Amino acid sequence: MTQEEIKRHRVESVLKEIIPEALSTLDDERINALVVTDVICSKGRSDAKVYLDKSFLSPKEQSEALRQLRTVAGYVQNHCKQSEGWFKAPRFTFEFDEQLEKVSRMEELFKQISREKEDAEEKDSPNES
């Protein structure tokens, strides 16, 4: 891992802590309780994608939250600069994390395969009486 990658990971880690703080200071209930699942910075750390948990939001609420987040992105950026004493902070792009859904779907498929395999083994084995 290069020195630049280490710095980028450190910034991502700090942003995962600071962004929820900034969101919690806002008066908008649609966004102040959102959970940040991940932050991925660009190579130069000038841009960052912020991934949010969408578990408890309907599709309509998700689109409203994203619209509101685009509005307050500058405030969040300033909050991060001030709280860490940075000269500049990355520009934020907010997205809802699709990985959580994919992982839970895969886990469910593995459970289903396991059940089917157990059922097939039970049918193939003779009953011991």
N, CA, C and O of each residue as an XYZ file, in Angstrom:
516
protein
N       0.852     -1.175      0.000
C       0.000      0.000      0.000
C       0.896      1.236      0.000
O       1.809      1.364      0.816
N       0.615      2.130     -0.923
C       1.439      3.338     -1.035
C       1.026      4.365      0.013
O      -0.023      4.259      0.648
N       1.877      5.345      0.165
C       1.607      6.427      1.122
C       0.320      7.166      0.756
O      -0.449      7.554      1.635
N       0.091      7.357     -0.542
C      -1.113      8.054     -1.000
C      -2.372      7.245     -0.662
O      -3.383      7.818     -0.256
N      -2.317      5.941     -0.825
C      -3.469      5.093     -0.493
C      -3.762      5.123      1.004
O      -4.921      5.127      1.417
N      -2.715      5.142      1.804
C      -2.879      5.222      3.256
C      -3.581      6.520      3.638
O      -4.497      6.518      4.460
N      -3.146      7.637      3.032
C      -3.784      8.931      3.310
C      -5.251      8.913      2.900
O      -6.119      9.406      3.621
N      -5.512      8.331      1.719
C      -6.891      8.285      1.229
C      -7.775      7.460      2.171
O      -8.897      7.863      2.481
N      -7.275      6.315      2.623
C      -8.054      5.483      3.555
C      -8.279      6.202      4.886
O      -9.337      6.065      5.501
N      -7.297      6.956      5.318
C      -7.434      7.702      6.573
C      -8.524      8.769      6.430
O      -9.355      8.940      7.321
N      -8.511      9.483      5.302
C      -9.535     10.513      5.054
C     -10.909      9.868      4.978
O     -11.871     10.399      5.533
N     -11.017      8.725      4.296
C     -12.303      8.032      4.196
C     -12.824      7.643      5.578
O     -14.011      7.785      5.869
N     -11.927      7.154      6.415
C     -12.311      6.751      7.767
C     -12.805      7.940      8.586
O     -13.812      7.846      9.287
N     -12.095      9.048      8.491
C     -12.490     10.259      9.224
C     -13.844     10.763      8.715
O     -14.703     11.160      9.503
N     -14.025     10.742      7.394
C     -15.287     11.222      6.824
C     -16.465     10.347      7.238
O     -17.572     10.856      7.412
N     -16.251      9.046      7.399
C     -17.332      8.157      7.839
C     -17.820      8.530      9.229
O     -18.965      8.245      9.581
N     -16.970      9.161     10.017
C     -17.363      9.597     11.353
C     -17.955     11.011     11.342
O     -18.927     11.291     12.043
N     -17.360     11.889     10.544
C     -17.757     13.302     10.573
C     -19.066     13.571      9.832
O     -19.871     14.383     10.288
N     -19.293     12.905      8.702
C     -20.487     13.181      7.902
C     -21.774     12.922      8.697
O     -22.681     13.754      8.650
N     -21.890     11.795      9.428
C     -23.112     11.633     10.244
C     -23.274     12.728     11.298
O     -24.395     13.133     11.605
N     -22.149     13.211     11.857
C     -22.220     14.330     12.804
C     -22.821     15.548     12.130
O     -23.704     16.205     12.680
N     -22.328     15.846     10.922
C     -22.824     17.017     10.190
C     -24.304     16.859      9.862
O     -25.074     17.809     10.001
N     -24.705     15.670      9.429
C     -26.111     15.444      9.084
C     -27.013     15.544     10.309
O     -28.147     16.012     10.214
N     -26.507     15.105     11.457
C     -27.337     15.138     12.668
C     -27.593     16.555     13.170
O     -28.532     16.774     13.934
N     -26.775     17.520     12.754
C     -26.975     18.903     13.180
C     -28.064     19.604     12.373
O     -28.508     20.693     12.737
N     -28.491     18.982     11.285
C     -29.509     19.596     10.427
C     -30.905     19.390     11.014
O     -31.141     18.441     11.762
N     -31.818     20.284     10.668
C     -33.186     20.209     11.174
C     -34.083     19.292     10.346
O     -35.216     19.018     10.740
N     -33.595     18.823      9.224
C     -34.410     18.003      8.327
C     -34.416     16.549      8.795
O     -33.383     15.880      8.779
N     -35.575     16.070      9.208
C     -35.680     14.714      9.738
C     -35.476     13.656      8.671
O     -35.183     12.505      8.997
N     -35.626     14.019      7.399
C     -35.427     13.047      6.324
C     -33.973     12.626      6.210
O     -33.679     11.513      5.773
N     -33.060     13.510      6.600
C     -31.642     13.200      6.381
C     -30.796     13.171      7.648
O     -29.686     12.640      7.623
N     -31.284     13.725      8.750
C     -30.387     13.812      9.915
C     -30.173     12.480     10.621
O     -29.302     12.382     11.484
N     -30.940     11.460     10.280
C     -30.742     10.152     10.905
C     -30.203      9.111      9.932
O     -30.169      7.924     10.256
N     -29.784      9.535      8.751
C     -29.259      8.580      7.769
C     -27.950      7.976      8.261
O     -27.143      8.644      8.907
N     -27.758      6.706      7.943
C     -26.557      5.983      8.358
C     -25.583      5.927      7.182
O     -25.942      5.484      6.091
N     -24.352      6.378      7.409
C     -23.310      6.326      6.385
C     -22.678      4.943      6.449
O     -22.106      4.567      7.472
N     -22.778      4.177      5.351
C     -22.204      2.828      5.331
C     -20.772      2.829      4.826
O     -19.967      1.995      5.238
N     -20.446      3.769      3.928
C     -19.086      3.804      3.387
C     -18.831      5.157      2.738
O     -19.758      5.866      2.345
N     -17.551      5.494      2.638
C     -17.117      6.693      1.930
C     -15.926      6.272      1.065
O     -14.966      5.682      1.559
N     -16.002      6.582     -0.225
C     -14.921      6.257     -1.142
C     -14.435      7.550     -1.786
O     -15.188      8.234     -2.479
N     -13.161      7.877     -1.546
C     -12.574      9.093     -2.096
C     -11.902      8.799     -3.436
O     -11.435      7.688     -3.688
N     -11.865      9.815     -4.281
C     -11.128      9.698     -5.536
C      -9.637      9.711     -5.230
O      -9.231      9.982     -4.100
N      -8.828      9.418     -6.235
C      -7.377      9.338     -6.001
C      -6.804     10.625     -5.428
O      -5.964     10.577     -4.530
N      -7.236     11.758     -5.925
C      -6.711     13.027     -5.431
C      -7.437     13.551     -4.207
O      -7.115     14.626     -3.703
N      -8.414     12.799     -3.728
C      -9.227     13.151     -2.575
C     -10.016     14.443     -2.779
O     -10.363     15.125     -1.815
N     -10.296     14.776     -4.044
C     -11.080     15.987     -4.301
C     -12.574     15.680     -4.368
O     -13.403     16.573     -4.195
N     -12.911     14.429     -4.615
C     -14.307     13.990     -4.652
C     -14.472     12.769     -3.768
O     -13.539     11.986     -3.584
N     -15.675     12.616     -3.222
C     -15.959     11.447     -2.387
C     -17.398     11.013     -2.592
O     -18.315     11.834     -2.581
N     -17.586      9.710     -2.779
C     -18.933      9.143     -2.832
C     -19.286      8.679     -1.430
O     -18.539      7.933     -0.797
N     -20.424      9.128     -0.965
C     -20.906      8.775      0.367
C     -22.077      7.812      0.182
O     -23.098      8.156     -0.411
N     -21.903      6.593      0.706
C     -22.936      5.572      0.588
C     -23.755      5.533      1.863
O     -23.217      5.516      2.969
N     -25.067      5.518      1.686
C     -25.998      5.588      2.807
C     -26.885      4.347      2.852
O     -27.178      3.740      1.822
N     -27.303      3.982      4.054
C     -28.200      2.845      4.243
C     -29.621      3.288      3.911
O     -30.090      4.316      4.400
N     -30.299      2.507      3.078
C     -31.663      2.867      2.678
C     -32.704      1.923      3.253
O     -33.843      1.901      2.788
N     -32.331      1.153      4.247
C     -33.196      0.097      4.789
C     -34.588      0.573      5.186
O     -35.568     -0.128      4.932
N     -34.697      1.725      5.790
C     -35.973      2.158      6.350
C     -36.656      3.234      5.517
O     -37.538      3.935      6.015
N     -36.258      3.372      4.248
C     -36.819      4.418      3.410
C     -37.543      3.831      2.205
O     -37.081      2.862      1.602
N     -38.667      4.419      1.863
C     -39.377      4.035      0.644
C     -38.656      4.682     -0.545
O     -37.863      5.604     -0.352
N     -38.916      4.220     -1.753
C     -38.274      4.846     -2.923
C     -38.531      6.357     -3.018
O     -37.646      7.119     -3.408
N     -39.745      6.780     -2.661
C     -40.059      8.216     -2.692
C     -39.215      8.971     -1.666
O     -38.669     10.034     -1.962
N     -39.114      8.412     -0.455
C     -38.300      9.043      0.592
C     -36.828      9.081      0.200
O     -36.117     10.030      0.531
N     -36.374      8.052     -0.500
C     -34.986      8.023     -0.954
C     -34.704      9.163     -1.924
O     -33.695      9.858     -1.795
N     -35.587      9.356     -2.890
C     -35.356     10.431     -3.863
C     -35.421     11.803     -3.192
O     -34.647     12.696     -3.537
N     -36.340     11.978     -2.234
C     -36.410     13.251     -1.499
C     -35.141     13.471     -0.683
O     -34.614     14.582     -0.636
N     -34.651     12.413     -0.040
C     -33.435     12.533      0.769
C     -32.241     12.894     -0.107
O     -31.439     13.750      0.265
N     -32.116     12.250     -1.269
C     -30.991     12.564     -2.162
C     -31.060     14.009     -2.653
O     -30.039     14.689     -2.752
N     -32.269     14.467     -2.958
C     -32.436     15.856     -3.399
C     -32.010     16.818     -2.291
O     -31.315     17.802     -2.546
N     -32.431     16.525     -1.064
C     -32.074     17.379      0.068
C     -30.573     17.311      0.351
O     -29.959     18.325      0.683
N     -29.983     16.132      0.222
C     -28.538     15.985      0.454
C     -27.725     16.789     -0.550
O     -26.692     17.361     -0.204
N     -28.195     16.833     -1.802
C     -27.491     17.666     -2.803
C     -27.533     19.136     -2.386
O     -26.586     19.885     -2.622
N     -28.644     19.537     -1.765
C     -28.798     20.923     -1.311
C     -27.831     21.257     -0.176
O     -27.266     22.350     -0.146
N     -27.638     20.323      0.758
C     -26.820     20.605      1.943
C     -25.370     20.113      1.810
O     -24.612     20.165      2.779
N     -24.982     19.640      0.631
C     -23.628     19.100      0.443
C     -22.552     20.127      0.796
O     -21.528     19.773      1.380
N     -22.775     21.383      0.451
C     -21.804     22.436      0.776
C     -21.657     22.623      2.274
O     -20.551     22.822      2.777
N     -22.776     22.559      2.990
C     -22.726     22.678      4.449
C     -21.935     21.521      5.051
O     -21.105     21.724      5.937
N     -22.193     20.319      4.573
C     -21.480     19.137      5.080
C     -19.989     19.258      4.785
O     -19.153     18.923      5.624
N     -19.667     19.733      3.602
C     -18.264     19.930      3.215
C     -17.595     20.940      4.157
O     -16.486     20.696      4.632
N     -18.250     22.055      4.427
C     -17.691     23.059      5.341
C     -17.553     22.507      6.761
O     -16.565     22.778      7.443
N     -18.535     21.743      7.197
C     -18.470     21.144      8.531
C     -17.232     20.245      8.646
O     -16.524     20.282      9.652
N     -16.982     19.452      7.624
C     -15.816     18.552      7.629
C     -14.511     19.352      7.648
O     -13.580     19.010      8.377
N     -14.448     20.407      6.852
C     -13.236     21.247      6.834
C     -12.976     21.849      8.205
O     -11.853     21.801      8.706
N     -14.000     22.409      8.804
C     -13.830     23.097     10.081
C     -13.519     22.133     11.216
O     -12.668     22.421     12.057
N     -14.199     20.995     11.250
C     -13.994     20.089     12.381
C     -12.623     19.423     12.337
O     -12.085     19.050     13.380
N     -12.054     19.271     11.149
C     -10.745     18.631     11.044
C      -9.613     19.638     10.793
O      -8.440     19.264     10.806
N      -9.954     20.894     10.567
C      -8.936     21.909     10.297
C      -8.283     21.746      8.933
O      -7.132     22.136      8.736
N      -9.024     21.169      7.992
C      -8.500     20.962      6.646
C      -8.594     22.252      5.845
O      -9.445     23.102      6.105
N      -7.708     22.379      4.870
C      -7.746     23.521      3.950
C      -8.925     23.351      2.996
O      -9.608     24.320      2.665
N      -9.156     22.126      2.561
C     -10.313     21.840      1.705
C     -10.818     20.441      2.023
O     -10.085     19.601      2.545
N     -12.068     20.210      1.701
C     -12.693     18.900      1.883
C     -13.189     18.420      0.526
O     -13.420     19.231     -0.371
N     -13.353     17.135      0.371
C     -13.848     16.625     -0.923
C     -15.265     17.098     -1.220
O     -16.037     17.412     -0.314
N     -15.588     17.142     -2.506
C     -16.973     17.382     -2.924
C     -17.712     16.062     -2.769
O     -17.216     15.015     -3.185
N     -18.893     16.112     -2.172
C     -19.614     14.885     -1.860
C     -20.687     14.573     -2.885
O     -21.408     15.453     -3.355
N     -20.771     13.292     -3.218
C     -21.863     12.748     -4.012
C     -22.513     11.688     -3.143
O     -21.846     10.766     -2.674
N     -23.805     11.818     -2.931
C     -24.511     10.893     -2.051
C     -25.260      9.850     -2.868
O     -25.922     10.170     -3.856
N     -25.141      8.588     -2.435
C     -25.849      7.482     -3.077
C     -26.312      6.512     -2.006
O     -25.730      6.424     -0.925
N     -27.377      5.784     -2.331
C     -27.812      4.747     -1.401
C     -27.077      3.460     -1.722
O     -26.875      3.120     -2.888
N     -26.681      2.749     -0.682
C     -25.847      1.556     -0.802
C     -26.690      0.364     -1.244
O     -27.592     -0.072     -0.529
N     -26.383     -0.154     -2.426
C     -27.093     -1.321     -2.955
C     -26.452     -2.624     -2.472
O     -27.070     -3.684     -2.565
N     -25.232     -2.558     -1.963
C     -24.499     -3.757     -1.552
C     -25.223     -4.512     -0.449
O     -25.221     -5.743     -0.445
N     -25.840     -3.806      0.482
C     -26.518     -4.471      1.597
C     -27.631     -5.386      1.094
O     -27.796     -6.502      1.586
N     -28.393     -4.907      0.110
C     -29.456     -5.717     -0.468
C     -28.886     -6.930     -1.183
O     -29.404     -8.039     -1.052
N     -27.813     -6.715     -1.943
C     -27.204     -7.814     -2.692
C     -26.664     -8.886     -1.752
O     -26.836    -10.079     -2.003
N     -26.020     -8.468     -0.680
C     -25.458     -9.423      0.278
C     -26.575    -10.224      0.944
O     -26.466    -11.443      1.072
N     -27.636     -9.561      1.364
C     -28.723    -10.289      2.027
C     -29.410    -11.238      1.046
O     -29.819    -12.333      1.433
N     -29.537    -10.840     -0.193
C     -30.137    -11.715     -1.220
C     -29.247    -12.937     -1.447
O     -29.752    -14.054     -1.558
N     -27.931    -12.737     -1.516
C     -27.008    -13.857     -1.699
C     -27.071    -14.808     -0.508
O     -27.078    -16.025     -0.691
N     -27.116    -14.269      0.705
C     -27.214    -15.109      1.900
C     -28.487    -15.937      1.875
O     -28.475    -17.112      2.241
N     -29.575    -15.334      1.449
C     -30.843    -16.058      1.359
C     -30.744    -17.178      0.324
O     -31.259    -18.272      0.553
N     -30.095    -16.922     -0.804
C     -29.921    -17.960     -1.827
C     -29.067    -19.113     -1.298
O     -29.375    -20.276     -1.556
N     -28.007    -18.804     -0.567
C     -27.164    -19.857      0.005
C     -27.944    -20.704      1.011
O     -27.780    -21.924      1.056
N     -28.781    -20.067      1.808
C     -29.609    -20.811      2.759
C     -30.578    -21.738      2.022
O     -30.799    -22.882      2.419
N     -31.147    -21.212      0.941
C     -32.093    -22.004      0.155
C     -31.386    -23.209     -0.473
O     -31.929    -24.314     -0.468
N     -30.200    -23.009     -1.003
C     -29.423    -24.104     -1.588
C     -29.097    -25.139     -0.522
O     -29.198    -26.340     -0.770
N     -28.712    -24.686      0.644
C     -28.379    -25.591      1.745
C     -29.588    -26.429      2.147
O     -29.467    -27.635      2.363
N     -30.749    -25.794      2.247
C     -31.977    -26.528      2.599
C     -32.307    -27.575      1.541
O     -32.648    -28.712      1.869
N     -32.203    -27.187      0.273
C     -32.501    -28.117     -0.815
C     -31.524    -29.288     -0.812
O     -31.909    -30.426     -1.079
N     -30.266    -29.005     -0.512
C     -29.256    -30.064     -0.462
C     -29.555    -31.029      0.685
O     -29.447    -32.243      0.515
N     -29.930    -30.500      1.848
C     -30.285    -31.340      2.995
C     -31.511    -32.197      2.691
O     -31.553    -33.375      3.045
N     -32.507    -31.603      2.035
C     -33.705    -32.353      1.670
C     -33.370    -33.482      0.711
O     -33.890    -34.589      0.852
N     -32.512    -33.216     -0.260
C     -32.116    -34.234     -1.232
C     -31.339    -35.360     -0.548
O     -31.517    -36.528     -0.894
N     -30.482    -35.024      0.418
C     -29.718    -36.036      1.142
C     -30.633    -36.911      1.991
O     -30.416    -38.118      2.105
N     -31.655    -36.303      2.584
C     -32.607    -37.072      3.388
C     -33.392    -38.061      2.522
O     -33.666    -39.176      2.966
N     -33.754    -37.678      1.312
C     -34.497    -38.561      0.415
C     -33.614    -39.713     -0.069
O     -34.092    -40.835     -0.232
N     -32.317    -39.436     -0.301
C     -31.405    -40.440     -0.814
C     -30.986    -41.456      0.247
O     -30.730    -42.613     -0.087
N     -30.912    -41.060      1.498
C     -30.462    -41.976      2.543
C     -31.617    -42.868      2.999
O     -32.739    -42.392      3.173
N     -31.338    -44.187      3.198
C     -32.413    -45.095      3.645
C     -32.765    -44.809      5.108
O     -31.924    -44.380      5.898
N     -34.002    -45.052      5.433
C     -34.449    -44.843      6.811
C     -33.884    -45.925      7.703
O     -33.953    -47.112      7.383
N     -33.327    -45.510      8.819
C     -32.767    -46.460      9.772
C     -33.781    -46.656     10.889
O     -33.988    -45.753     11.700
N     -34.428    -47.848     10.944
C     -35.434    -48.111     11.965
C     -34.973    -49.179     12.902
O     -35.695    -49.536     13.834
